[in-house]
Amino acid sequence: MPRRRLDFHWKLRQQMAAHDLWKTTQLTPLLRERGIDLSAAQVYRLVTDKPERLSMKTLIALCDIFDCTPNDLITPYAVSGQQPRAAAGGAADVVELNPDLRPERARITDED
C-alpha cells in the first residue's frame, strides 16, 4: 500500500492582505493585544513560512484578528507517496528550446 504524505497550504499572508496588512510588523501588536508575545523574527517566520508547530492560542488569536476560522488559514491535502516513473525513452520530458528565443549577450561599446 503506497504511503500518503500529508501537507497543507498556509494562507496567513492571504488573510493579512485581505485585511490590508502588508508588513509582518503590523501583526505583532495585534497578537500582543491577544496575549501572544512573539519576537519580530518569530512573527516574520509565522507569516512567510509554513509553521511545523503552532500553538492553539496563536491559531485562535489569528482567527480572532482576521475574523476567520482555521479553515481560512490552513488547507490540508494528501499526496500519494509513489514517485512518478520515468518515461520509457528516458528523455521524454526534455523540451528543446527555440534558439531564436534565447536572450542575446549584452555588448558594451565605447561612445567616444
LUMTOR-968127 format. One record per residue: residue in one letter; x, y, z negated of N, C-alpha, C in turn. Coordinates in steps of 0.02 Angstrom, whole numbers, padded with zeros to 5 digits, always signed. Atoms other than C-alpha are relative to their C-alpha. Last residue first. Layout:
// residues N
aXYZXYZXYZ;...
This chain:
// residues 112
d-00046-00057-00008+01679+02917+01397-00017+00040+00060;e+00037-00051-00037+01531+02802+01353+00044+00063+00006;d-00021-00067+00019+01631+02648+01307-00039+00050+00042;t-00041-00036-00049+01535+02486+01330+00018+00069-00027;i-00016-00067+00024+01466+02361+01206+00047+00033+00050;r-00065-00022-00024+01385+02209+01284+00010+00072-00022;a-00008-00072-00005+01244+02118+01198+00070+00017+00022;r-00048-00027+00047+01229+01933+01236+00007+00075+00011;e-00065-00013-00028+01072+01891+01333+00045+00030-00053;p-00024-00069+00004+00922+01814+01249+00070+00006+00031;r-00048-00009+00054+00859+01647+01313+00025+00072-00001;l+00032-00032+00057+00702+01649+01418+00047+00010-00058;d+00016-00069-00018+00789+01615+01585-00030+00038-00060;p-00059-00042+00009+00869+01458+01510-00013+00074+00017;n-00012-00033-00063+00696+01379+01492+00059+00047-00009;l+00016-00071-00003+00708+01273+01338+00017+00027+00068;e-00049-00038-00039+00702+01084+01348-00022+00072+00004;v+00031-00044-00049+00599+01009+01209+00056+00037+00035;v-00047-00051-00022+00660+00859+01112-00033+00041+00055;d+00018-00064+00030+00519+00765+01025+00046+00057+00021;a+00065-00022-00025+00529+00613+01140-00019+00069-00027;a-00005-00072-00008+00715+00592+01106-00065+00030+00026;g-00050-00032+00043+00713+00417+01035+00001+00075+00004;g-00054-00028-00040+00625+00336+01181+00054+00034-00041;a-00041+00054-00027+00520+00227+01066+00060+00026+00040;a+00025+00027-00063+00455+00377+00971+00049-00051+00027;a-00028-00032-00060+00516+00400+00793-00030-00033+00062;r-00052+00037-00036+00402+00340+00655+00023+00038+00061;p+00017+00014-00070+00309+00460+00543+00058-00035+00035;q-00033-00046-00044+00357+00439+00360-00021-00016+00072;q-00036+00028-00058+00233+00348+00253+00030+00055+00042;g-00071+00009+00014+00192+00426+00084+00039-00027+00058;s-00020+00070-00003+00024+00493+00143+00075-00006-00009;v-00035+00015-00062-00004+00672+00089+00019-00074-00003;a-00040+00062+00002-00131+00724-00041+00030-00012+00069;y+00005+00044-00058-00204+00897-00068+00045-00060-00009;p-00038+00063-00002-00241+01016-00210-00009-00036+00066;t+00034+00045-00046-00296+01197-00184+00041-00065+00004;i-00033+00064-00015-00249+01304-00333-00043-00040+00049;l-00073-00006+00006-00287+01488-00368+00037-00062+00024;d-00020-00056-00042-00469+01501-00312+00076+00010-00001;n+00004+00020-00071-00504+01327-00378+00020+00056+00047;p-00062+00033-00020-00441+01385-00549+00000-00022+00073;t-00006+00065+00032-00592+01502-00553+00067-00030+00019;c+00004+00057-00045-00598+01688-00515+00002-00065-00040;d+00070+00020+00000-00621+01856-00598-00012-00058+00048;f+00025-00002-00068-00445+01907-00546-00073-00020+00006;i-00025-00059-00035-00381+01952-00719-00034+00007+00068;d+00033-00058+00029-00490+01822-00806+00020+00064+00037;c+00070+00004-00021-00432+01681-00691-00040+00061-00025;l+00002-00017-00071-00252+01736-00718-00071-00001+00027;a-00012-00072-00006-00278+01735-00906-00002+00022+00073;i+00062-00034+00020-00356+01561-00898+00008+00076+00005;l+00049+00011-00053-00206+01496-00799-00066+00036-00017;t-00020-00042-00057-00085+01576-00922-00051-00007+00056;k+00012-00070+00019-00177+01501-01071+00017+00047+00057;m+00071-00013-00009-00183+01331-00985-00016+00073-00017;s+00040+00008+00060+00005+01333-00972-00073+00017+00015;l+00035-00062+00013+00079+01309-00800-00043-00010-00062;r+00039+00004+00061+00207+01179-00751-00032+00068-00012;e+00001+00071+00015+00284+01150-00581-00042-00014-00062;p-00022+00021+00066+00238+01327-00530-00004-00076-00007;k+00051+00044+00028+00231+01358-00343+00024-00022-00069;d-00011+00072-00005+00347+01503-00312-00060-00038-00024;t-00033+00019-00063+00323+01688-00273+00011-00074+00010;v+00034-00026-00060+00194+01740-00403+00030-00029+00064;l+00069+00023+00001+00248+01634-00551-00036+00021+00064;r+00001+00071-00020+00431+01662-00506-00071-00027+00003;y-00021+00004-00070+00407+01851-00513-00003-00072+00026;v+00058-00021-00039+00310+01837-00676+00016-00003+00074;q+00051+00053+00004+00451+01735-00753-00061+00018+00041;a-00023+00056-00042+00583+01859-00691-00051-00057-00001;a+00009-00020-00070+00486+02007-00763+00020-00056+00047;s-00051-00047-00024+00477+01917-00930-00014+00018+00073;l-00051+00030-00044+00315+01837-00986+00049+00054+00021;d-00060-00041-00002+00205+01887-01133+00054-00035+00039;i-00051+00038-00036+00031+01815-01109+00060+00045+00009;g-00041+00039+00046-00087+01886-01242+00054-00043+00033;r+00035+00063+00016-00224+01945-01125+00043-00047-00042;e+00065-00018+00030-00167+02126-01117-00039-00062-00022;r-00013-00019+00071+00008+02057-01087-00065+00018-00035;l-00010+00061+00038-00053+01970-00928+00009+00015-00074;l+00066+00033+00001-00122+02132-00859+00004-00066-00038;p+00041-00029+00053+00039+02221-00909-00069-00032-00004;t-00026+00009+00068+00144+02096-00808-00044+00032-00054;l+00034+00055+00034+00036+02090-00651+00021-00006-00073;q+00068-00022+00015+00087+02261-00583-00038-00053-00040;t-00002-00041+00061+00271+02211-00596-00069+00026-00019;t+00005+00045+00057+00237+02073-00469+00000+00039-00066;k-00064+00011+00033+00202+02206-00340-00009-00045-00060;w-00050+00018-00050+00060+02213-00214+00069-00013-00030;l-00061+00005+00040-00093+02213-00325+00054-00025+00047;d-00045-00057-00012-00238+02274-00217+00059+00002-00049;h+00015-00048+00052-00362+02146-00288+00048+00060+00002;a+00072-00014-00003-00367+02038-00131-00021+00052-00052;a+00011-00044-00058-00177+02053-00125-00074+00019+00005;m-00026-00066+00015-00163+01981-00301-00015+00049+00057;q+00046-00031+00048-00278+01837-00259+00024+00071-00018;q+00060-00019-00037-00175+01799-00103-00051+00033-00046;r-00016-00059-00040-00014+01802-00205-00061+00024+00039;l-00001-00058+00043-00090+01682-00332+00013+00064+00040;k+00027-00058-00035-00135+01555-00198-00002+00063-00044;w+00005-00048+00054-00030+01403-00246-00019+00066+00032;h-00015-00067-00025-00060+01263-00120-00013+00048-00058;f+00051-00052+00002-00053+01093-00200+00025+00064+00033;d-00029-00067+00000+00037+00927-00197-00056+00051-00002;l+00047-00052+00015+00003+00743-00220+00036+00067-00004;r-00034-00055+00035+00110+00615-00132-00052+00055-00010;r+00024-00067-00017+00018+00457-00086+00036+00051-00042;r+00007-00046+00056+00108+00291-00088-00025+00067+00026;p-00042-00059-00002+00076+00167+00050-00014+00046-00059;m+00042-00059+00000+00000+00000+00000+00045+00062+00000;
